[in-house]
Amino acid sequence: MRVLVTAGNTRERIDDVRDWGNIFTGNTGFSLAREIARIAHVDLLTSNRQHLEESKQIPNLAASGFTSHAELRGALSALMGREKYDAVFMTAAVADYKPQRVYAVIERRPAGDRETWIVKDVQAGKVKSTHAEIAILGHPTEKLVDLFRTEWRHAGLLVKFKLEVGITNDELVRIGQSSRKASRADYLVANTLDMVTGDGAGAFLLSDAGQEWIPRNELSNRLKGLLQPTAK
């Protein structure tokens, strides 16, 4: 078998010296890649530089890096065009927005539940720190996980990951199932920020068969088990 795993976060440039991203480090994806490497060859794409170094010591695991959404897309496109994967685990926390311009906020005028802003374009190689307030305009990024079944014509197992904040378990499952079907993924691993750490850490594994709660310390092994039908 040959398996592709993505891990870590993407970071997007605001100017030449600043960026934005998210808090996720790629530990889940790296743990999964290491576990699957026991039974299959794994190509790992990760933004975590420490994991890149550690991967060199793990048999059957070939790792390469990325930083931005564009770099991840390019790496995925190259791999999907060159290899045929039995399974893809898309654990990477990809930025939903990419900065486009930076504006100084000159005035804000409340109007009921809305505001009218007067702004000035202050985009520069290094946005000055003298502005009282700034606003960063972000445009939505392309949903990379949706490309596996369409542009890249992946026919094997596809596992998507989704994290939400401040919602109930029932809402999480409902949103997760809708997201899974939209991407045509076989499975989706869904959790909230509260489920990431602590004694009750874990995630829901969603599929056509329904939902299954998996403790965090069992997640990698359970996901590896999804490959057994593929191996027959």
Steps between C-alpha positions, in 0.01 A plus 500: 500500500592862449341765725508881498473697825498879538574661835562836664367846423532743212628852553411787268697821449348831617811689388863403449565448873161402648261215444190336642419138563352282774610323817527144371838328490442186295540256790187307403611457139855406594382242752269356236771492232741325738239239588401430139868470401499172693283341227538722189716757328400851609558832326468771765454870420550705815572858603664385825880517455571279800280226354687527172824419683349219706352343186849430367539229763169323429497218241237525223439870574601768246431856617514838331404847617269787420414836652217666309173387345655546154801285589278224638281508192802477273648209694170313501450556129847366425459190717150421379617530141795268560369237744189289546402496866293237675401756763527870579476644853457878479580608856669833410338810650471710185430872527148589386605853401804656334596864575457731201551856625557689823302815575526766769160561656429874488143499628231251609134600481251275684173435313285258701650152479746618231785747473626719219876529495718762335841351431826584328715248314828468689636179349880501502799271529467563875174658608582788735428463870378860535139437396240518778311207346546282196272264311621208291291400201494122452373305202379139535753235403430199284378191689786261424328192638226544238755460220582137574180361346480762223821645358728222628254212440595314817299176515638357824413561863461869592495615863425864579556681831286782637519707819227730633477733800216562743240256371324195644585142412177467301586811299854373447376170360243670276750752362765231463278263304399781265866596452601139438239454230587833335861382458394144409718370783453149633564609857529825692672550835306771685580670828476831680780698658387371840561144380864555403656469846407377847372176646204488261697578183390323187297531182199365316568280198214562256401288200196371317467251785453777756731624776758348732673672793875433514726608791796704381760242606327239282439717194810418293460126546128516418563697183772258397236230532300666222768381259445130563221461240729679251778253573297192407 
